[in-house]
Amino acid sequence: MIEKEEDFRHEAVRISAHLMAISARTAPKSKGIDDLEIIYISGEDKDRIADKMIELAKDKGEGWKRDGESVKKAEGILVVGVKGDKPLGLNCSACGFKDCKEFESASKFRGDYEGPNCVFKILDLGIALGSAVKLASVMNVDNRIMYRIGVVAKMLKMIDSTVVLGVPLACTGKNPFFDRK
């Protein structure tokens, strides 16, 4: 049996995304508490995200269209979020509140994300994403962390975390997620 690249590229990206998810999951977490949510999106659901990003460009600006067009070129998307509304009990005030008790009793608000969020949970998200994209780089999978993907995945109720980011993935001759005009 002979397999051509176009026959296995999608599967290779999917496997890479699954390995990236493991890398994100096993990344160190503050106090060892894991509040990450990780999903892989491909096919029609990936295209729904791209189309919604392009649609939002009318109100939110051309960057949304540019990123939506980039997502259309992706084989799939790794989406990583964190439930940052749970404080760790450190009373550090980095979130802007006097202590974790004040943080917990603060009014919740919603914009692109929900807040307030514990700064250590946001750090956990960043470390997890860094671990995931480092692995993608080692595997030579094109990627880029994108804020807008996370916003739309949350908007479309694909994920429930308070803060979400997405990583489009592709295997092409030139990374479609950089040098975008």
Secondary structure, DSSP 4 states (H G I P E B T S, - for coil): ----HHHHHHHHHHHHHHHHHHHHHHS--GGG---EEEEEEEHHHHHHHHHHHHHHHHHH-HHHHHHHHHHHT-SEEEEEEE-TTS--S----TTSSSSHHHHHHSPPEESSSEE---HHHHHHHHHHHHHHHHHHHHTT-EE--BHHHHHHHHHTTS---SEEEEEEEE--SS-TTSS--
